[in-house]
Each structure stands twice: as C-alpha cells, then as structure tokens.
C-alpha cells in the first residue's frame, strides 16, 4: 500500500523501479568516477572558469531571449489571439519532440552560412552564427522556449481576465 492507502499494482512496481535505476545509474556512475581529491583544482583552473563564464553568459542570454519572445507568444496562444492557434501551439512543441541532432540540422539550415537567414547575415553583414556564442544562445533558446511558452500559457489561461483588464 502507498501513503494514501491504495493498493500498489505489482505489475507496475518492477518497471517503475527499473525506470528509477535507469535514471539514477548515470548520475551514480558520474559521482563514483569523479576525482573528488583534485576537484577544486580542476574546477578552479582558468579553462574551467572560462567555460563556466561562457555557460553562465549563454544561459542567461538564452533565458532573456526566451522570456522576451516567449511570454508574448504564450499570451497570444492563451487568448486565441492569432489565426491557426492550434497549429502554432503544435509548432511551439516541435523542439521538444526532436532529437538534438535534428534540432541542430534545423538550426543550421536556418542560421548556417548557407541558411535561410544565415546566408544574408553572412554575405551582407559578415555575421556567422554557427560555432559562435550567438549560435549557442540561439540553440539554447530554441530548446528552452517551448518549456517557457507552455508553462506561461497555462498560467495565462488560469488568470482571471479582470486582472488583465485592470
């Protein structure tokens, strides 16, 4: 029995525990193989600090991009303010469904030097998006924005419209 007094179905117990093991095993392997004695030296090295700074910079920038573009989109989707809202919502979810390699190919086809947007950026302005900090921010925002839009859209749907009117 679980905490609420309901019977645990035995046929779910084994696959459920295997799933926990499947998710926890990589973390346990990482923790067991970490060189804890030299961790501070490695983490404090100039290379690690540069990587940490770059990761922090790109993740904050991607979050800002996702917030600036995603919150208005979430509101428009929640209020059915655009034509074909259901299709647009499906397009928002697409990055969640794609394998990372496919997402990378899509981003390259759009922002690569020969891409739809990337070609004019490169030929006219000399801006190359792939393999740059801007490219990392773009990829992170592409992956993160659907999570933000779906969550904020749900919040907007439950929001009393009187607060918006005020």
C-alpha positions in Angstrom: 0.0 0.0 0.0 1.1 3.5 -0.7 0.7 6.6 1.6 -2.9 7.2 0.6 -3.9 3.6 1.5 -4.4 2.5 -2.1 -3.0 -0.8 -3.4 0.2 -0.7 -5.4 -0.3 -2.7 -8.7 2.5 -5.2 -8.6 2.9 -5.2 -12.4 3.9 -1.5 -12.2 6.4 -1.9 -9.4 9.2 -3.7 -11.4 9.2 -1.4 -14.4 8.9 1.6 -12.2 11.9 0.5 -10.2 13.8 -0.2 -13.4 13.0 3.3 -14.6 14.4 4.8 -11.4 17.5 2.7 -11.8 17.8 3.7 -15.5 17.6 7.4 -14.5 19.8 7.2 -11.4 22.5 4.9 -12.7 24.3 7.6 -14.9 24.3 10.0 -12.0 25.7 7.4 -9.7 28.4 6.5 -12.3 29.4 10.1 -12.6 29.6 10.6 -8.8 31.7 7.4 -8.4 34.1 8.3 -11.2 34.6 11.9 -10.2 38.2 12.6 -9.0 37.0 14.3 -5.7 40.5 14.8 -4.4 41.5 17.1 -7.3 38.1 18.6 -8.0 38.8 22.0 -6.6 42.0 22.3 -8.6 40.2 21.3 -11.8 37.2 23.5 -11.1 39.3 26.5 -10.3 41.5 26.2 -13.4 41.4 29.0 -16.0 39.9 26.7 -18.6 37.1 25.6 -16.3 36.4 29.2 -15.2 36.2 30.3 -18.8 33.8 27.5 -19.6 31.7 28.4 -16.5 31.6 32.1 -17.5 30.6 31.2 -21.1 27.9 28.8 -19.8 26.5 31.4 -17.5 26.6 34.1 -20.1 24.9 32.0 -22.8 22.2 30.5 -20.4 21.3 34.0 -19.1 21.1 35.4 -22.6 19.0 32.4 -23.9 16.7 32.8 -20.9 16.3 36.5 -21.8 15.5 35.7 -25.4 13.0 33.0 -24.4 11.3 35.4 -21.9 11.2 38.4 -24.3 9.8 36.3 -27.2 8.1 33.5 -25.3 5.8 35.4 -22.9 4.1 37.4 -25.6 3.6 34.3 -27.7 2.2 32.5 -24.6 -0.3 35.2 -24.1 -1.3 35.2 -27.7 -1.8 31.4 -27.6 -3.7 31.5 -24.3 -6.1 34.1 -25.6 -6.5 32.6 -29.1 -5.5 36.0 -30.5 -3.9 34.6 -33.6 -5.3 32.6 -36.5 -4.5 28.9 -36.5 -3.6 29.0 -32.8 -3.7 25.2 -32.6 -1.2 24.9 -35.4 1.1 27.5 -33.8 0.9 25.6 -30.4 1.9 22.5 -32.2 4.9 24.3 -33.8 5.9 25.5 -30.4 6.1 22.0 -29.1 8.1 20.6 -32.0 11.5 21.3 -30.5 10.5 19.2 -27.5 9.9 16.2 -29.8 13.0 16.5 -31.9 16.3 14.6 -31.2 19.1 17.1 -30.6 20.8 16.2 -33.9 17.7 17.1 -35.9 17.3 20.4 -33.9 20.9 21.1 -34.9 20.3 20.4 -38.6 17.2 22.7 -38.5 19.1 25.5 -36.8 22.0 25.1 -39.4 19.5 25.2 -42.3 18.1 28.4 -40.9 21.1 30.2 -39.5 24.1 28.5 -41.1 26.3 30.4 -43.7 24.1 29.0 -46.4 20.9 29.0 -44.4 17.7 30.9 -45.0 18.6 33.7 -42.5 22.3 32.9 -42.1 23.2 33.4 -45.8 22.1 37.1 -45.9 23.6 37.7 -42.4 26.9 36.3 -43.6 27.0 37.8 -47.1 25.8 41.3 -46.2 27.0 41.8 -42.6 29.7 39.2 -42.3 27.9 37.7 -39.3 28.5 33.9 -38.8 26.1 32.4 -36.3 27.2 28.7 -36.2 30.1 28.0 -33.8 29.8 31.3 -32.1 28.4 32.5 -28.8 25.3 33.8 -30.5 24.8 30.4 -32.1 24.9 28.8 -28.7 22.4 31.3 -27.3 20.2 30.6 -30.3 20.3 26.9 -29.8 19.7 27.1 -26.1 16.7 29.4 -26.6 15.3 27.1 -29.3 15.4 24.2 -26.8 14.2 26.2 -23.8 11.4 28.4 -25.2 8.8 25.6 -25.6 9.0 24.9 -21.9 8.5 28.5 -21.1 5.7 29.1 -23.6 3.7 26.0 -22.5 4.1 26.8 -18.8 3.3 30.5 -19.1 0.4 29.8 -21.5 -1.1 27.6 -18.8 -0.7 30.3 -16.3 -2.3 32.9 -18.6 -5.3 30.5 -19.2 -6.0 30.3 -15.5 -5.5 34.0 -14.9 -8.7 35.9 -14.1 -9.2 38.3 -17.1 -10.2 41.1 -14.7 -6.6 41.4 -13.6 -5.6 41.9 -17.2 -8.3 44.5 -17.7 -7.1 46.3 -14.6 
